[in-house]
Amino acid sequence: MWELVKAGGWLMLPLVLCSIFTVAISIERFIRLKRSLVLPKSLMLEKGRSVDDVLDEMERNSSARSSSLGYIFKDGIDSYSQGEEYARAQMEATASREIGYLEKNINFLGTLSAVAPLLGLLGTVIGIIESFLMIDLGSASNPTMMIPGISKALITTAAGMLIAIPALFAYRYFQRLVQEYVAELEQQSTLFHAALFFQKHLDQNKKKVG
């Protein structure tokens, strides 16, 4: 492996860095974007579950309370006394912050998938140029003098593709996953906010009627 890196020339250094960043970001996002850390099932407002059930779960389960959905619900609860509009605004602000955390480094992963093949292409061009320079320097009678340049061209091209392909797959996967999470976070936040203030409106109407 080290011999291939040496044969690829100085452009292998940024390509190796790209591969390290790709692996590191992919592992970090895979761990951070676990569903239990974003949308724990115990906090989901589904059929047969009330706001009281969710509040009880948040009190009992610290990991659910520390999830993205838990933070949004918590800020809605903390802002309950300030009124419906204030609570909605606070939940939206928290949701924006959590979405930013979910999207962290994903765009950089997309950048790596685009830069790696370009670096490989640059290595190809440099390798070919070096091969032709050997011809210009009068080494045409010895074709073996062109081998290092051709090797550099092939190695950097292959390295760029090997990095770009998995990086692109990871970028698309995490991008799609975050989009699904965002849609569910918005849905659950809307349902929670509506359920949280529904009883308050009922109580106010009863007082007016009474």
GROMACS elastic network, one bead per residue, 0.5 to 0.9 nm:
[ bonds ]
;  ai    aj funct       b0    kb
    1     4     6  0.51852   500
    1     5     6  0.64311   500
    1     6     6  0.87786   500
    2     5     6  0.50335   500
    2     6     6  0.62151   500
    2     7     6  0.85695   500
    3     6     6  0.50914   500
    3     7     6  0.60696   500
    3     8     6  0.85909   500
    4     8     6  0.61188   500
    4     9     6  0.89315   500
    4   152     6  0.89846   500
    4   155     6  0.71961   500
    5     8     6  0.51830   500
    5     9     6  0.68557   500
    5    10     6  0.85297   500
    5    12     6  0.59093   500
    5    13     6  0.80146   500
    5    16     6  0.86276   500
    5   155     6  0.82171   500
    5   156     6  0.88143   500
    6     9     6  0.55661   500
    6    10     6  0.78151   500
    6    12     6  0.77701   500
    7    10     6  0.89870   500
    7    12     6  0.87932   500
    7   148     6  0.73527   500
    7   151     6  0.69395   500
    7   152     6  0.59754   500
    7   155     6  0.75758   500
    8    11     6  0.68580   500
    8    12     6  0.57515   500
    8   123     6  0.77962   500
    8   127     6  0.88282   500
    8   148     6  0.88321   500
    8   149     6  0.89376   500
    8   151     6  0.71024   500
    8   153     6  0.74246   500
    8   154     6  0.82061   500
    8   155     6  0.55210   500
    8   156     6  0.56942   500
    8   159     6  0.89557   500
    9    12     6  0.58978   500
    9    13     6  0.80927   500
    9   123     6  0.81808   500
    9   152     6  0.65069   500
    9   156     6  0.82574   500
   10    13     6  0.57733   500
   10    14     6  0.80303   500
   10   123     6  0.89498   500
   11    14     6  0.58601   500
   11    15     6  0.65749   500
   11    16     6  0.88258   500
   11   119     6  0.70986   500
   11   120     6  0.79381   500
   11   122     6  0.82455   500
   11   123     6  0.63723   500
   11   156     6  0.72864   500
   12    16     6  0.59336   500
   12    17     6  0.85112   500
   12   119     6  0.86869   500
   12   120     6  0.85966   500
   12   123     6  0.84845   500
   12   155     6  0.87625   500
   12   156     6  0.66676   500
   12   159     6  0.79570   500
   13    16     6  0.51657   500
   13    17     6  0.62984   500
   13    18     6  0.86595   500
   14    18     6  0.60987   500
   14    19     6  0.86517   500
   14   116     6  0.85307   500
   14   119     6  0.79538   500
   15    19     6  0.62865   500
   15    20     6  0.87116   500
   15   116     6  0.63729   500
   15   119     6  0.70888   500
   15   120     6  0.78907   500
   15   156     6  0.81485   500
   15   159     6  0.71087   500
   15   160     6  0.66735   500
   15   163     6  0.77640   500
   16    19     6  0.50699   500
   16    20     6  0.62779   500
   16    21     6  0.86969   500
   16   159     6  0.86021   500
   16   163     6  0.87752   500
   17    20     6  0.50696   500
   17    21     6  0.61788   500
   17    22     6  0.85004   500
   18    21     6  0.51873   500
   18    22     6  0.60398   500
   18    23     6  0.86672   500
   18   112     6  0.63199   500
   18   113     6  0.87103   500
   18   115     6  0.84408   500
   18   116     6  0.68348   500
   18   163     6  0.73202   500
   18   164     6  0.89523   500
   19    22     6  0.50350   500
   19    23     6  0.62350   500
   19    24     6  0.85457   500
   19   112     6  0.85065   500
   19   116     6  0.85740   500
   19   162     6  0.88736   500
   19   163     6  0.57796   500
   19   164     6  0.86346   500
   19   167     6  0.84872   500
   20    23     6  0.53207   500
   20    24     6  0.60622   500
   20    25     6  0.85283   500
   21    24     6  0.50682   500
   21    25     6  0.59142   500
   21    26     6  0.83000   500
   21   109     6  0.80488   500
   21   112     6  0.81822   500
   22    25     6  0.54043   500
   22    26     6  0.60174   500
   22    27     6  0.86010   500
   22   108     6  0.89652   500
   22   109     6  0.63490   500
   22   112     6  0.71176   500
   22   113     6  0.84478   500
   22   163     6  0.78019   500
   22   164     6  0.89828   500
   22   166     6  0.83936   500
   22   167     6  0.60643   500
   22   170     6  0.86301   500
   23    26     6  0.51835   500
   23    27     6  0.61702   500
   23    28     6  0.85678   500
   23   167     6  0.82976   500
   24    27     6  0.53498   500
   24    28     6  0.61371   500
   24    29     6  0.85951   500
   25    28     6  0.50514   500
   25    29     6  0.59411   500
   25    30     6  0.83155   500
   25   105     6  0.68678   500
   25   106     6  0.78726   500
   25   108     6  0.87417   500
   25   109     6  0.71245   500
   26    29     6  0.52800   500
   26    30     6  0.59618   500
   26    31     6  0.86223   500
   26   106     6  0.86814   500
   26   109     6  0.80371   500
   26   167     6  0.82171   500
   26   170     6  0.66602   500
   26   171     6  0.84192   500
   26   174     6  0.86355   500
   27    30     6  0.50904   500
   27    31     6  0.62885   500
   27    32     6  0.86158   500
   28    31     6  0.53160   500
   28    32     6  0.60964   500
   28    33     6  0.84764   500
   29    33     6  0.56693   500
   29    34     6  0.84739   500
   29   102     6  0.82155   500
   29   103     6  0.89760   500
   29   104     6  0.82815   500
   29   105     6  0.81113   500
   29   106     6  0.80018   500
   29   174     6  0.76225   500
   30    33     6  0.54450   500
   30    34     6  0.66043   500
   30   174     6  0.81203   500
   31    34     6  0.57991   500
   31    37     6  0.89589   500
   32    35     6  0.87116   500
   32    37     6  0.70053   500
   32    38     6  0.83840   500
   32   102     6  0.78054   500
   33    36     6  0.83154   500
   33    37     6  0.67492   500
   33    38     6  0.67591   500
   33   102     6  0.69493   500
   33   174     6  0.82758   500
   33   177     6  0.81334   500
   33   178     6  0.79870   500
   34    37     6  0.54892   500
   34    38     6  0.67106   500
   34    39     6  0.85839   500
   35    38     6  0.51515   500
   35    39     6  0.54025   500
   35    40     6  0.63771   500
   35    41     6  0.84975   500
   35   181     6  0.83808   500
   36    39     6  0.56154   500
   36    41     6  0.72184   500
   36    63     6  0.85868   500
   36    64     6  0.76611   500
   36    67     6  0.74296   500
   37    40     6  0.64365   500
   37    63     6  0.77274   500
   37    64     6  0.74047   500
   37    66     6  0.76567   500
   37    68     6  0.67509   500
   37    69     6  0.85385   500
   38    64     6  0.86776   500
   38    66     6  0.88782   500
   38    67     6  0.51185   500
   38    69     6  0.60558   500
   38    70     6  0.82696   500
   38    98     6  0.89547   500
   38   102     6  0.85951   500
   38   181     6  0.75251   500
   38   185     6  0.85150   500
   39    42     6  0.85177   500
   39    43     6  0.73530   500
   39    44     6  0.72782   500
   39    64     6  0.83282   500
   39    67     6  0.68592   500
   39    68     6  0.67947   500
   39    69     6  0.56903   500
   39    70     6  0.81277   500
   39   181     6  0.75531   500
   39   184     6  0.80323   500
   39   185     6  0.74301   500
   40    43     6  0.57339   500
   40    44     6  0.68766   500
   40    63     6  0.88134   500
   40    64     6  0.60816   500
   40    67     6  0.71993   500
   40    68     6  0.88756   500
   40    69     6  0.75995   500
   40    70     6  0.83884   500
   41    44     6  0.52120   500
   41    45     6  0.87210   500
   41    64     6  0.87858   500
   42    45     6  0.85376   500
   42    54     6  0.73615   500
   42    57     6  0.69111   500
   42    58     6  0.87646   500
   42    64     6  0.73911   500
   43    46     6  0.89288   500
   43    53     6  0.83522   500
   43    54     6  0.54063   500
   43    55     6  0.84365   500
   43    57     6  0.70138   500
   43    58     6  0.75854   500
   43    64     6  0.71219   500
   43    65     6  0.87086   500
   43    69     6  0.76100   500
   43    70     6  0.73859   500
   44    49     6  0.82061   500
   44    54     6  0.76592   500
   44    69     6  0.86446   500
   44   188     6  0.68280   500
   45    48     6  0.83338   500
   45    49     6  0.58345   500
   45    50     6  0.68843   500
   45    51     6  0.75503   500
   45    54     6  0.75502   500
   45   188     6  0.65642   500
   45   191     6  0.71794   500
   45   192     6  0.71538   500
   46    49     6  0.55767   500
   46    50     6  0.81727   500
   47    50     6  0.83421   500
   49    52     6  0.81787   500
   49    53     6  0.62182   500
   49    54     6  0.76009   500
   50    53     6  0.52739   500
   50    54     6  0.66601   500
   50    55     6  0.88563   500
   50   195     6  0.78835   500
   51    54     6  0.50627   500
   51    55     6  0.61611   500
   51    56     6  0.86150   500
   51   192     6  0.69521   500
   51   195     6  0.65466   500
   51   196     6  0.66038   500
   52    55     6  0.50120   500
   52    56     6  0.61150   500
   52    57     6  0.85407   500
   53    56     6  0.51976   500
   53    57     6  0.62228   500
   53    58     6  0.87260   500
   54    57     6  0.50543   500
   54    58     6  0.62182   500
   54    59     6  0.87318   500
   55    58     6  0.51134   500
   55    59     6  0.63587   500
   55    60     6  0.87780   500
   55    73     6  0.88227   500
   55    74     6  0.89533   500
   55    77     6  0.89809   500
   56    59     6  0.51815   500
   56    60     6  0.63111   500
   56    61     6  0.85500   500
   57    60     6  0.51333   500
   57    61     6  0.57322   500
   57    62     6  0.87504   500
   57    64     6  0.77417   500
   57    65     6  0.82664   500
   58    61     6  0.53211   500
   58    62     6  0.66531   500
   58    63     6  0.85210   500
   58    64     6  0.62689   500
   58    65     6  0.51306   500
   58    66     6  0.89398   500
   58    70     6  0.72847   500
   58    74     6  0.84842   500
   59    62     6  0.70674   500
   59    65     6  0.76092   500
   60    64     6  0.88046   500
   60    65     6  0.87371   500
   61    64     6  0.54680   500
   61    65     6  0.63672   500
   61    66     6  0.88578   500
   62    66     6  0.61866   500
   62    67     6  0.88497   500
   63    66     6  0.50711   500
   63    67     6  0.65040   500
   63    70     6  0.87239   500
   64    67     6  0.52690   500
   64    68     6  0.85840   500
   64    69     6  0.80493   500
   64    70     6  0.59546   500
   65    68     6  0.82463   500
   65    69     6  0.78532   500
   65    71     6  0.64677   500
   65    73     6  0.85072   500
   65    74     6  0.76133   500
   66    69     6  0.81494   500
   66    70     6  0.57479   500
   66    71     6  0.62469   500
   67    71     6  0.62353   500
   67    72     6  0.87307   500
   68    71     6  0.53095   500
   68    72     6  0.65184   500
   68    73     6  0.88405   500
   68    94     6  0.87744   500
   68    95     6  0.77845   500
   68    98     6  0.59353   500
   68    99     6  0.83819   500
   68   102     6  0.89544   500
   68   185     6  0.82987   500
   69    72     6  0.51627   500
   69    73     6  0.62150   500
   69    74     6  0.85292   500
   69    95     6  0.81356   500
   69    98     6  0.85674   500
   69   185     6  0.65159   500
   69   188     6  0.80279   500
   69   189     6  0.77985   500
   70    73     6  0.51296   500
   70    74     6  0.59566   500
   70    75     6  0.86286   500
   71    74     6  0.50465   500
   71    75     6  0.62502   500
   71    76     6  0.86209   500
   71    91     6  0.86618   500
   71    94     6  0.72059   500
   71    95     6  0.83294   500
   71    98     6  0.83537   500
   72    75     6  0.53961   500
   72    76     6  0.63443   500
   72    77     6  0.88006   500
   72    90     6  0.82923   500
   72    91     6  0.53583   500
   72    92     6  0.79148   500
   72    93     6  0.86919   500
   72    94     6  0.56593   500
   72    95     6  0.60590   500
   72    98     6  0.83536   500
   72   185     6  0.87373   500
   72   189     6  0.71873   500
   73    76     6  0.50400   500
   73    77     6  0.62191   500
   73    78     6  0.86329   500
   73    91     6  0.72080   500
   73   189     6  0.71465   500
   73   192     6  0.73468   500
   73   193     6  0.83279   500
   74    77     6  0.50856   500
   74    78     6  0.60938   500
   74    79     6  0.85478   500
   74    91     6  0.85665   500
   75    79     6  0.60555   500
   75    80     6  0.85182   500
   75    87     6  0.74868   500
   75    90     6  0.64659   500
   75    91     6  0.60144   500
   75    94     6  0.73523   500
   76    79     6  0.51861   500
   76    80     6  0.61326   500
   76    86     6  0.87829   500
   76    87     6  0.51305   500
   76    88     6  0.69537   500
   76    89     6  0.88488   500
   76    90     6  0.66006   500
   76    91     6  0.54837   500
   76   189     6  0.88457   500
   76   192     6  0.85550   500
   76   193     6  0.71817   500
   76   196     6  0.85871   500
   77    80     6  0.50847   500
   77    81     6  0.82602   500
   77    87     6  0.76683   500
   77   193     6  0.89930   500
   77   196     6  0.81242   500
   78    81     6  0.73934   500
   78    82     6  0.85717   500
   78    87     6  0.80260   500
   79    82     6  0.53388   500
   79    83     6  0.71093   500
   79    84     6  0.83389   500
   79    86     6  0.67659   500
   79    88     6  0.85474   500
   79    90     6  0.71952   500
   79    91     6  0.86979   500
   80    83     6  0.57554   500
   80    84     6  0.68783   500
   80    86     6  0.80609   500
   80    87     6  0.58548   500
   80   196     6  0.82164   500
   80   197     6  0.82265   500
   81    84     6  0.83867   500
   81    87     6  0.83661   500
   82    85     6  0.81979   500
   82    86     6  0.60272   500
   82    87     6  0.68069   500
   83    86     6  0.55225   500
   83    87     6  0.61722   500
   83    88     6  0.87050   500
   83   197     6  0.89153   500
   84    87     6  0.52214   500
   84    88     6  0.62058   500
   84    89     6  0.87032   500
   84   193     6  0.81421   500
   84   197     6  0.69119   500
   85    88     6  0.51166   500
   85    89     6  0.62090   500
   85    90     6  0.86096   500
   86    89     6  0.51066   500
   86    90     6  0.61219   500
   86    91     6  0.85872   500
   87    90     6  0.50804   500
   87    91     6  0.61176   500
   87    92     6  0.85737   500
   87   193     6  0.79047   500
   88    91     6  0.51429   500
   88    92     6  0.61518   500
   88    93     6  0.86302   500
   88   189     6  0.88549   500
   88   190     6  0.85598   500
   88   193     6  0.69347   500
   89    92     6  0.51009   500
   89    93     6  0.61856   500
   89    94     6  0.86598   500
   90    93     6  0.51181   500
   90    94     6  0.62257   500
   90    95     6  0.85396   500
   91    94     6  0.51076   500
   91    95     6  0.60247   500
   91    96     6  0.86149   500
   91   189     6  0.74334   500
   91   193     6  0.85480   500
   92    96     6  0.61767   500
   92    97     6  0.86642   500
   92   186     6  0.86699   500
   92   189     6  0.84152   500
   93    96     6  0.51657   500
   93    97     6  0.63890   500
   93    98     6  0.87796   500
   94    97     6  0.50785   500
   94    98     6  0.62042   500
   94    99     6  0.85752   500
   95    98     6  0.50912   500
   95    99     6  0.60322   500
   95   100     6  0.85239   500
   95   182     6  0.86504   500
   95   185     6  0.76204   500
   95   186     6  0.78973   500
   95   189     6  0.84966   500
   96    99     6  0.51248   500
   96   100     6  0.62316   500
   96   101     6  0.88079   500
   97   100     6  0.51305   500
   97   101     6  0.65446   500
   97   102     6  0.89006   500
   98   101     6  0.50260   500
   98   102     6  0.63257   500
   98   103     6  0.87521   500
   99   103     6  0.62116   500
   99   104     6  0.85978   500
   99   178     6  0.80467   500
   99   181     6  0.86692   500
   99   182     6  0.67863   500
  100   103     6  0.51892   500
  100   104     6  0.61662   500
  101   104     6  0.51662   500
  101   105     6  0.89438   500
  102   105     6  0.87636   500
  102   106     6  0.85129   500
  102   178     6  0.64938   500
  102   181     6  0.87271   500
  102   182     6  0.88482   500
  103   106     6  0.56460   500
  103   107     6  0.75758   500
  103   174     6  0.84428   500
  103   175     6  0.77290   500
  103   178     6  0.68116   500
  104   107     6  0.75121   500
  104   108     6  0.83992   500
  105   108     6  0.50004   500
  105   109     6  0.63030   500
  105   110     6  0.88371   500
  106   109     6  0.50061   500
  106   110     6  0.64978   500
  106   111     6  0.87656   500
  106   170     6  0.87783   500
  106   171     6  0.62188   500
  106   174     6  0.69673   500
  106   175     6  0.69522   500
  107   111     6  0.62604   500
  107   112     6  0.87139   500
  107   171     6  0.75443   500
  107   175     6  0.85412   500
  108   112     6  0.62547   500
  108   113     6  0.87083   500
  108   171     6  0.87748   500
  109   112     6  0.51122   500
  109   113     6  0.64076   500
  109   114     6  0.88677   500
  109   167     6  0.63928   500
  109   168     6  0.76156   500
  109   170     6  0.76953   500
  109   171     6  0.57527   500
  110   113     6  0.51224   500
  110   114     6  0.65051   500
  110   115     6  0.87620   500
  110   167     6  0.70318   500
  110   168     6  0.63079   500
  110   170     6  0.84652   500
  110   171     6  0.54312   500
  110   172     6  0.80709   500
  111   114     6  0.51653   500
  111   115     6  0.60475   500
  111   116     6  0.85586   500
  112   115     6  0.50322   500
  112   116     6  0.58715   500
  112   117     6  0.89177   500
  112   163     6  0.83252   500
  112   164     6  0.69768   500
  112   167     6  0.68575   500
  112   168     6  0.82303   500
  113   116     6  0.57768   500
  113   117     6  0.73663   500
  113   160     6  0.89020   500
  113   161     6  0.88747   500
  113   163     6  0.71159   500
  113   165     6  0.69134   500
  113   166     6  0.79353   500
  113   167     6  0.50273   500
  113   168     6  0.51310   500
  113   169     6  0.87863   500
  113   171     6  0.79728   500
  114   117     6  0.63222   500
  114   118     6  0.69222   500
  114   164     6  0.67180   500
  114   167     6  0.88032   500
  114   168     6  0.79983   500
  115   118     6  0.51477   500
  115   119     6  0.62033   500
  115   120     6  0.86702   500
  115   160     6  0.83448   500
  115   164     6  0.78159   500
  116   119     6  0.51751   500
  116   120     6  0.62811   500
  116   121     6  0.86834   500
  116   159     6  0.80910   500
  116   161     6  0.70164   500
  116   162     6  0.86998   500
  116   163     6  0.63277   500
  116   164     6  0.55029   500
  117   121     6  0.60477   500
  117   122     6  0.85022   500
  117   156     6  0.87673   500
  117   157     6  0.69524   500
  117   158     6  0.86280   500
  117   159     6  0.81023   500
  117   161     6  0.55032   500
  117   162     6  0.86529   500
  117   163     6  0.78344   500
  117   164     6  0.61210   500
  118   122     6  0.60973   500
  118   123     6  0.85404   500
  118   157     6  0.86879   500
  118   160     6  0.72961   500
  119   123     6  0.62188   500
  119   124     6  0.86291   500
  119   156     6  0.75296   500
  119   157     6  0.79034   500
  119   160     6  0.64260   500
  120   123     6  0.50322   500
  120   124     6  0.62742   500
  120   125     6  0.88031   500
  120   153     6  0.78773   500
  120   154     6  0.86072   500
  120   155     6  0.81124   500
  120   158     6  0.70923   500
  120   159     6  0.66019   500
  120   161     6  0.73124   500
  121   125     6  0.62979   500
  121   126     6  0.86378   500
  121   153     6  0.79435   500
  121   156     6  0.73353   500
  121   157     6  0.57706   500
  121   160     6  0.77168   500
  122   125     6  0.51379   500
  122   126     6  0.61903   500
  122   127     6  0.85145   500
  122   153     6  0.84484   500
  122   156     6  0.81701   500
  122   157     6  0.83078   500
  123   126     6  0.50863   500
  123   127     6  0.59729   500
  123   128     6  0.85454   500
  123   152     6  0.67200   500
  123   153     6  0.54492   500
  123   154     6  0.82531   500
  123   155     6  0.82513   500
  123   156     6  0.53301   500
  123   157     6  0.67427   500
  124   127     6  0.51235   500
  124   128     6  0.61938   500
  124   129     6  0.85704   500
  124   149     6  0.86054   500
  124   150     6  0.79595   500
  124   152     6  0.68661   500
  124   154     6  0.64992   500
  124   155     6  0.82475   500
  124   156     6  0.64781   500
  124   157     6  0.60898   500
  125   128     6  0.52075   500
  125   129     6  0.61217   500
  125   130     6  0.86367   500
  125   153     6  0.68024   500
  126   129     6  0.50465   500
  126   130     6  0.61859   500
  126   131     6  0.86571   500
  126   149     6  0.76730   500
  126   152     6  0.80541   500
  126   153     6  0.70399   500
  127   130     6  0.51555   500
  127   131     6  0.62995   500
  127   132     6  0.88358   500
  127   148     6  0.77101   500
  127   150     6  0.56148   500
  127   151     6  0.73714   500
  127   152     6  0.52377   500
  127   154     6  0.82099   500
  127   156     6  0.89282   500
  128   132     6  0.63101   500
  128   133     6  0.85635   500
  128   146     6  0.87525   500
  128   149     6  0.59165   500
  128   150     6  0.61636   500
  128   152     6  0.83956   500
  128   153     6  0.64701   500
  129   132     6  0.52033   500
  129   133     6  0.61130   500
  129   134     6  0.87288   500
  129   149     6  0.75640   500
  130   134     6  0.64170   500
  130   135     6  0.89605   500
  130   146     6  0.76572   500
  130   148     6  0.82986   500
  130   149     6  0.53055   500
  130   150     6  0.82557   500
  131   134     6  0.52732   500
  131   135     6  0.68560   500
  131   145     6  0.76705   500
  131   147     6  0.73923   500
  131   148     6  0.75924   500
  131   150     6  0.65340   500
  132   135     6  0.50118   500
  132   136     6  0.63108   500
  132   137     6  0.86123   500
  132   146     6  0.76034   500
  132   149     6  0.85996   500
  133   137     6  0.60646   500
  133   138     6  0.87239   500
  133   139     6  0.88066   500
  133   146     6  0.87473   500
  134   137     6  0.50705   500
  134   138     6  0.66173   500
  134   139     6  0.54484   500
  134   140     6  0.70644   500
  134   143     6  0.89409   500
  134   145     6  0.66284   500
  134   146     6  0.63242   500
  134   149     6  0.89466   500
  135   138     6  0.53189   500
  135   139     6  0.51094   500
  135   141     6  0.84451   500
  135   142     6  0.89947   500
  135   143     6  0.85975   500
  135   145     6  0.86262   500
  135   146     6  0.78872   500
  136   139     6  0.72752   500
  136   140     6  0.78036   500
  137   140     6  0.80793   500
  138   141     6  0.73619   500
  138   142     6  0.87781   500
  139   142     6  0.53374   500
  139   143     6  0.70702   500
  139   144     6  0.88015   500
  139   145     6  0.66729   500
  139   146     6  0.82941   500
  140   143     6  0.58419   500
  140   144     6  0.89813   500
  140   145     6  0.80936   500
  140   146     6  0.84648   500
  141   144     6  0.89979   500
  142   145     6  0.59994   500
  142   146     6  0.81370   500
  143   146     6  0.56591   500
  143   147     6  0.74351   500
  144   147     6  0.53397   500
  144   148     6  0.82158   500
  145   148     6  0.69413   500
  145   149     6  0.83290   500
  146   149     6  0.56801   500
  146   150     6  0.64183   500
  146   151     6  0.87317   500
  147   150     6  0.51252   500
  147   151     6  0.59269   500
  147   152     6  0.84903   500
  148   151     6  0.50691   500
  148   152     6  0.61231   500
  148   153     6  0.86553   500
  149   152     6  0.51130   500
  149   153     6  0.62855   500
  149   154     6  0.88014   500
  150   153     6  0.50555   500
  150   154     6  0.62882   500
  150   155     6  0.85838   500
  151   154     6  0.52233   500
  151   155     6  0.59647   500
  151   156     6  0.84806   500
  152   155     6  0.52394   500
  152   156     6  0.60488   500
  152   157     6  0.83976   500
  153   156     6  0.56249   500
  153   157     6  0.61948   500
  153   158     6  0.86872   500
  154   157     6  0.52355   500
  154   158     6  0.61378   500
  154   159     6  0.85571   500
  155   158     6  0.52290   500
  155   159     6  0.60536   500
  155   160     6  0.85671   500
  156   159     6  0.50146   500
  156   160     6  0.60258   500
  156   161     6  0.86121   500
  157   160     6  0.52175   500
  157   161     6  0.63534   500
  157   162     6  0.86677   500
  158   161     6  0.52278   500
  158   162     6  0.60811   500
  158   163     6  0.86624   500
  159   162     6  0.50796   500
  159   163     6  0.62536   500
  159   164     6  0.85488   500
  160   163     6  0.53415   500
  160   164     6  0.60216   500
  160   165     6  0.86442   500
  161   164     6  0.50099   500
  161   165     6  0.59626   500
  161   166     6  0.88419   500
  162   165     6  0.58577   500
  162   166     6  0.71503   500
  162   167     6  0.88663   500
  163   166     6  0.61326   500
  163   167     6  0.62331   500
  163   168     6  0.87230   500
  164   167     6  0.50528   500
  164   168     6  0.59410   500
  164   169     6  0.86072   500
  165   168     6  0.52606   500
  165   169     6  0.63732   500
  165   170     6  0.87395   500
  166   169     6  0.50132   500
  166   170     6  0.60750   500
  166   171     6  0.84738   500
  167   170     6  0.51183   500
  167   171     6  0.60410   500
  167   172     6  0.86463   500
  168   171     6  0.50112   500
  168   172     6  0.61687   500
  168   173     6  0.84910   500
  169   172     6  0.53149   500
  169   173     6  0.61006   500
  169   174     6  0.86653   500
  170   173     6  0.50825   500
  170   174     6  0.60846   500
  170   175     6  0.83326   500
  171   174     6  0.54105   500
  171   175     6  0.59331   500
  171   176     6  0.85297   500
  172   175     6  0.50774   500
  172   176     6  0.60987   500
  172   177     6  0.85143   500
  173   176     6  0.53065   500
  173   177     6  0.61449   500
  173   178     6  0.87026   500
  174   178     6  0.60615   500
  174   179     6  0.85304   500
  175   178     6  0.53119   500
  175   179     6  0.63269   500
  175   180     6  0.88324   500
  176   179     6  0.51071   500
  176   180     6  0.63636   500
  176   181     6  0.87282   500
  177   180     6  0.52078   500
  177   181     6  0.62717   500
  177   182     6  0.86764   500
  178   182     6  0.60189   500
  178   183     6  0.85806   500
  179   182     6  0.51351   500
  179   183     6  0.62877   500
  179   184     6  0.87365   500
  180   183     6  0.52608   500
  180   184     6  0.63469   500
  180   185     6  0.86328   500
  181   184     6  0.51530   500
  181   185     6  0.59862   500
  181   186     6  0.85647   500
  182   185     6  0.50360   500
  182   186     6  0.61599   500
  182   187     6  0.85788   500
  183   186     6  0.52877   500
  183   187     6  0.62647   500
  183   188     6  0.87202   500
  184   188     6  0.60079   500
  184   189     6  0.83540   500
  185   188     6  0.52291   500
  185   189     6  0.59272   500
  185   190     6  0.84986   500
  186   189     6  0.51552   500
  186   190     6  0.61489   500
  186   191     6  0.86427   500
  187   190     6  0.52822   500
  187   191     6  0.62771   500
  187   192     6  0.86385   500
  188   191     6  0.50944   500
  188   192     6  0.60053   500
  188   193     6  0.85041   500
  189   192     6  0.51166   500
  189   193     6  0.60519   500
  189   194     6  0.85140   500
  190   193     6  0.52294   500
  190   194     6  0.61363   500
  190   195     6  0.85624   500
  191   194     6  0.51908   500
  191   195     6  0.60657   500
  191   196     6  0.84220   500
  192   195     6  0.51271   500
  192   196     6  0.58578   500
  192   197     6  0.86596   500
  193   196     6  0.50640   500
  193   197     6  0.64043   500
  193   198     6  0.84272   500
  194   197     6  0.55772   500
  194   198     6  0.58571   500
  195   198     6  0.50246   500
  195   199     6  0.71950   500
  196   199     6  0.68026   500
  196   200     6  0.76515   500
  197   200     6  0.50378   500
  197   201     6  0.63734   500
  197   202     6  0.87451   500
  198   201     6  0.53071   500
  198   202     6  0.63763   500
  198   203     6  0.88155   500
  199   203     6  0.61912   500
  199   204     6  0.86209   500
  200   203     6  0.51897   500
  200   204     6  0.62631   500
  200   205     6  0.87172   500
  201   204     6  0.50469   500
  201   205     6  0.61641   500
  201   206     6  0.86108   500
  202   205     6  0.51564   500
  202   206     6  0.62103   500
  202   207     6  0.87198   500
  203   206     6  0.51198   500
  203   207     6  0.63240   500
  203   208     6  0.87632   500
  204   207     6  0.51901   500
  204   208     6  0.63706   500
  204   209     6  0.87918   500
  205   208     6  0.50584   500
  205   209     6  0.62087   500
  205   210     6  0.85088   500
  206   209     6  0.51105   500
  206   210     6  0.59744   500
  207   210     6  0.50052   500
